[in-house]
Amino acid sequence: MTVKLDFEECLKDSPRFRAEIEVVQNDVSELETRLDKLVKQCQAMLEAGRAYCQSSKSFVNGLRELGHHCSGDKMMEVKGMCLCHLFLKTKLQTFVKEDVRRFKDVRKEFERSSECLEGAQGRNAQAPRGKQHEVEEASNALLNARKAFRSEALDYVLEINVIEAKKKTDILMAILSLMEAQAQFFQQGHQSLSELDEYRRKLNEEHTQFVLNSAREKRDMEQRHAAIKKKDVSYDDSIMDFNADAANGIAMEGYLYKRASNAFKTWSRRWFSIQKNQLVYQKKFKDQPTVVVEDLRLCTVKPSAENERRFCFEVVSPSKCCLLQADSERQQQAWISAVQNSIASAFQERREDPHSPRQRCSSMSASNLAAGGGGGGADQEKEGCKALEEVQAIPGNKQCCDCGEPGPDWASINLGITLCIVCSGIHRSLGVHFSKVRSLTLDSWEPELIKLMCELGNTVINRIYEARIDEITIKKPHPSSPRGDKESWIRSKYVEKKFIQKLPETGRNPLLRRSSARRNRATTQDRTVQRPPLKPKPNRATLPRVTGKHWRQECVNPVLPSDEDEEEEDLSGLHPGALLYRSAALQNFPVMADALAHGADVNWVNVAEDSSTPLIQAVTANALAACEFLLQNSANVNQADSNGRGPLHHATILGHTGLVCLFLKRGADYNARDKSQKDPITIAVDAANADIVTLLRIAKMNKEMREMDGAFGQPGDETYQDIFRDFSHMASNNPEKLKRRSADPKT
């Protein structure tokens, strides 16, 4: 039995049911319109038929009159002709428009020449006998007029004879053509009707069967309708059961109230559904679904008891927080369970995906155990997975840096902290100039970025950005705090920086003078020998909390270089830019973070030391993580010093292969020339550093390949990416492997 509308869908009262109702109503309205139009067309056809019959009678009368007109000529007699609509009028039109018109034109010429002749005869008769010249003129005019008249008269007689002859042939030919067309028309009509005999019989049989089927369907539908009506037709929550394997891809659907994010906080009832690992809603069935959560793996769901309305729950993603309301507590729990199950299903699908990072780690570990080891690529994957766990194991990183929620799986890579999903969404809304958010579980992590995350942590950053939290009455939010409270706290903490320690009044002079030992060491930048590190960097766990003075007074001075000829320097009161400059060379990440928190320009220039920048200082110390930290905080990778040398030049001169790899990945210009007109490739060739030469040339070749491919080219060659990935892993995990020099200076 064909069912136009389903009773269960009727009970749901879903947008799909409303749309089907609308389709049926439109069909009925269109049928009514078409039938009404057909009736009007039929009426018009009947009226046209009457007019046609009247016109046919007039036409036949016209033929009779034509026959009476030509009664003297037996060939033209037409008797009792009853003809219909297919009269070939073109023949008669040609006769009327061409022959008759030409006859009229010749007649006009004949009448004009006749008038001219009559005038010439009159003038000739009136010419006086005594005026010989007038007599001659009148005689000549008469002669010419008579000649023209006789010529036109001959033409006129010819045209009369021609039209009389054509009158017989053309009219008779038109009538014969008309009769032939009529005969052929009726013959074709008879043949067509004969061919439809079988079709008419089939239509009659189908009509009989349709009548029987319609009666049967009507009886069955009435019985089913009566049976369902006896049941309780109140809303049944079982209709909302979660089904992850639904044929239409919709795991859950139903009505929910949604609170708007505008200032009025209005509530609207919308049809929500979970499909393709997304939470979407729509007002009407034909509307394009609006996506609330693009990827359910990036969200969490929890009941909301802070609202005055009942049965509310929140769906929280990194970009937004959506407050929803169900019709009952049972529906609320059903939706919460459905979202949780969808999240679990999405993660399960990702784990089963062989290309996912977690699956690669697990499969790699299993293969290593089975084979008793593995290649370098497998070791790198294993170290990468271990490093992710290491980030979460940093002191303070087991709780969200801003609200304390346990198990955070998001991070701010330029701040070096871990965040929960709610706080990560707020950080993302601040903009990348304040916080760059990345997932610890879903995004891919470069080894130098993991190394940077392990150098900082929530404890270190909170000692900077919450240094005066005890002096301020603002209360730090907790995991169950409303999103608005968390957002207000985060903006006050990172944007307005209300809780950081105020700078001392000293140190207003941003200039740094180079000491004698530092000047002597500066000349080594032009040689190929690598500079030794200045001093071991401080332990982040020893960062103190000091009352009454800024904590960096105890953190900076103990790690200063202590050469015999180095003059004493007190860095505790330095300008933030100068402090960032010094701490970058010392690889002191807490002090670098503190300097940036106090507004240090990440591209600050020290005029006293060849206009060097903090990034160049980090290069001289071969501080890979420090360079990554500065780059993540918007350091200019191409800013050059007074000698025209940028960070890539210095890394090439000092033979820091890992830093060269990092700068090339961050967009460093390998064609830039210093004041001696040397680019990094020339410097690397002169230094016989095969690794750096390889990196620079591969980067150049990869860029040229992309430019040749045009706008639709690939983002990079796979070989290029693999080589740079290997160098990044070595620079972060096995830097001693990069301390190689070619034995042949011509390499």
Stockholm file with secondary structure:
# STOCKHOLM 1.0

chainA/1-747         MTVKLDFEECLKDSPRFRAEIEVVQNDVSELETRLDKLVKQCQAMLEAGRAYCQSSKSFVNGLRELGHHCSGDKMMEVKGMCLCHLFLKTKLQTFVKEDVRRFKDVRKEFERSSECLEGAQGRNAQAPRGKQHEVEEASNALLNARKAFRSEALDYVLEINVIEAKKKTDILMAILSLMEAQAQFFQQGHQSLSELDEYRRKLNEEHTQFVLNSAREKRDMEQRHAAIKKKDVSYDDSIMDFNADAANGIAMEGYLYKRASNAFKTWSRRWFSIQKNQLVYQKKFKDQPTVVVEDLRLCTVKPSAENERRFCFEVVSPSKCCLLQADSERQQQAWISAVQNSIASAFQERREDPHSPRQRCSSMSASNLAAGGGGGGADQEKEGCKALEEVQAIPGNKQCCDCGEPGPDWASINLGITLCIVCSGIHRSLGVHFSKVRSLTLDSWEPELIKLMCELGNTVINRIYEARIDEITIKKPHPSSPRGDKESWIRSKYVEKKFIQKLPETGRNPLLRRSSARRNRATTQDRTVQRPPLKPKPNRATLPRVTGKHWRQECVNPVLPSDEDEEEEDLSGLHPGALLYRSAALQNFPVMADALAHGADVNWVNVAEDSSTPLIQAVTANALAACEFLLQNSANVNQADSNGRGPLHHATILGHTGLVCLFLKRGADYNARDKSQKDPITIAVDAANADIVTLLRIAKMNKEMREMDGAFGQPGDETYQDIFRDFSHMASNNPEKLKRRSADPKT
#=GR chainA/1-747 SS CCCSSCHHHHHHTCHHHHHHHHHHHHHHHHHHHHHHHHHHHHHHHHHHHHHHHHHHHHHHHHHHHHHHHTTTSGGGCCCSCCCCSCCCTHHHHHIIIIIIHHHHHHHHHHHHHHHHHHHHHHHHHHCCTTCHHHHHHHHHHHHHHHHHHHHHHHHHHHHHHHHHHHHHHHHHHHHHHHHHHHHHHHHHHHHHHHHTHHHHHHHHHHHHHHHHHHHHHHHHHHHHHHHHHHSCCSCCGGGGCCCTTCTTSEEEEEEEEEECSSTTCCEEEEEEEEETTEEEEESSTTSCCEEEESCGGGCEEEECCSSSSSSEEEEECSSCEEEEECSSHHHHHHHHHHHHHHHHHHHHHHHHCTTSHHHHHHHHHHHHHHHTSCCHHHHHHHHHHHHHHHHHTSTTTTBCTTTCCBSCCEEETTTTEEECHHHHHHHHHHCTTTCCEEETTTSCCCHHHHHHHHHSCHHHHHHHHTTTGGGSCCCCCCTTSCHHHHHHHHIIIIISCTTSCCCCSCCCCCCCCCCHHHHHHHGGGGSSSCCCCSSCCCCGGGCCCCSSSCTHHHHSGGGSCCCTTCCCCCCTTCCHHHHHHHHHHHTCHHHHHHHHHTTCCTTCCBGGGTTBCHHHHHHHTTCHHHHHHHHHTTCCTTCCCTTSCCHHHHHHHHTCHHHHHHHHHTTCCTTCCCTTSCCHHHHHHHTTCHHHHHHHHHHHHHHHHHHHHGGGCCSSCHHHHHHHHHHHHHHHHCGGGGCCCCSSTTC
#=GC SS_cons         CCCSSCHHHHHHTCHHHHHHHHHHHHHHHHHHHHHHHHHHHHHHHHHHHHHHHHHHHHHHHHHHHHHHHTTTSGGGCCCSCCCCSCCCTHHHHHIIIIIIHHHHHHHHHHHHHHHHHHHHHHHHHHCCTTCHHHHHHHHHHHHHHHHHHHHHHHHHHHHHHHHHHHHHHHHHHHHHHHHHHHHHHHHHHHHHHHHTHHHHHHHHHHHHHHHHHHHHHHHHHHHHHHHHHHSCCSCCGGGGCCCTTCTTSEEEEEEEEEECSSTTCCEEEEEEEEETTEEEEESSTTSCCEEEESCGGGCEEEECCSSSSSSEEEEECSSCEEEEECSSHHHHHHHHHHHHHHHHHHHHHHHHCTTSHHHHHHHHHHHHHHHTSCCHHHHHHHHHHHHHHHHHTSTTTTBCTTTCCBSCCEEETTTTEEECHHHHHHHHHHCTTTCCEEETTTSCCCHHHHHHHHHSCHHHHHHHHTTTGGGSCCCCCCTTSCHHHHHHHHIIIIISCTTSCCCCSCCCCCCCCCCHHHHHHHGGGGSSSCCCCSSCCCCGGGCCCCSSSCTHHHHSGGGSCCCTTCCCCCCTTCCHHHHHHHHHHHTCHHHHHHHHHTTCCTTCCBGGGTTBCHHHHHHHTTCHHHHHHHHHTTCCTTCCCTTSCCHHHHHHHHTCHHHHHHHHHTTCCTTCCCTTSCCHHHHHHHTTCHHHHHHHHHHHHHHHHHHHHGGGCCSSCHHHHHHHHHHHHHHHHCGGGGCCCCSSTTC
//
